[in-house]
Amino acid sequence: MMSLTCLLSRMRRSGLLLICCLVMAVQAHASSLPDQKTLLVFGDSLSAAYGIDSRKGWVALLQEKLAGTHPEWQVVNASISGETTSGGLSRLPEALETYTPDLVLLQLGANDGLRGLPLKGMKNNLSQMIVLSQQQNADVLLFEMRIPPNYGPVYSRRFQGVFSELADQHDIGLVPFFLDGVAGDAALNQPDGIHPVASAQPKLLENIWSFIVTSL
């Protein structure tokens, strides 16, 4: 008959073996999981789902799609309606520190153009935001914006050109006009003629999806 001392000793050994097995299993599971990454959307009302349910905006749709195709990526939306590039520049350092993103989608400039602000200042602000993001080891995908020709064809053309110039200067990805197929269509925009309705949001995501995947 096994003594009490031997029995306790065997139980201790069995317990230690079980603990070791559990630790190894947890470590193996953790090592098999992809590293979590953060995508920061930094834009204006077009990305903040102005006038519609935020759950139906293109950013929310992006998170849903990535959950199925790239589950290691989480999306943070730091977009604010009415934001200009100067406002964005003042907010970005804190956002970078808070979220430490791996990829920044920079969608700003439209409000600068609609207000007729100097293009030199807009370009400088965007350039600084790109540099700040890169200094934090984040990749940047810049969204090209366009404005109606209200301020004359020269200003409109130069406005659009700022984005490709910045993309070349900083060697970053550029999303062509992401409102393509939506802008100017009354059925796809709210009464203000500027902000897309909920039914247009899947089209916006479709326009930019391939560029985002390439940057992940």
ABEGO torsion letter per residue (X at the ends): XBBAAAAAAAAAAAAAAAAAAAAAAAAAAAAABBBBBBBBBBBBAAAAGBGBBAAABAAAAAAAAAAAABAABBBBBABBBGBBAAAAAAAAAAAAAAAGBABBBBBBGAAAAAAGBBAAAAAAAAAAAAAAAAAAGBBBBBBBBBBBAAAEAAAAAAAAAAAAAAAAAAGBBBBBBAABGABGBAAABBAAGABBBAAAAAAAAAAAAAAAAAAX
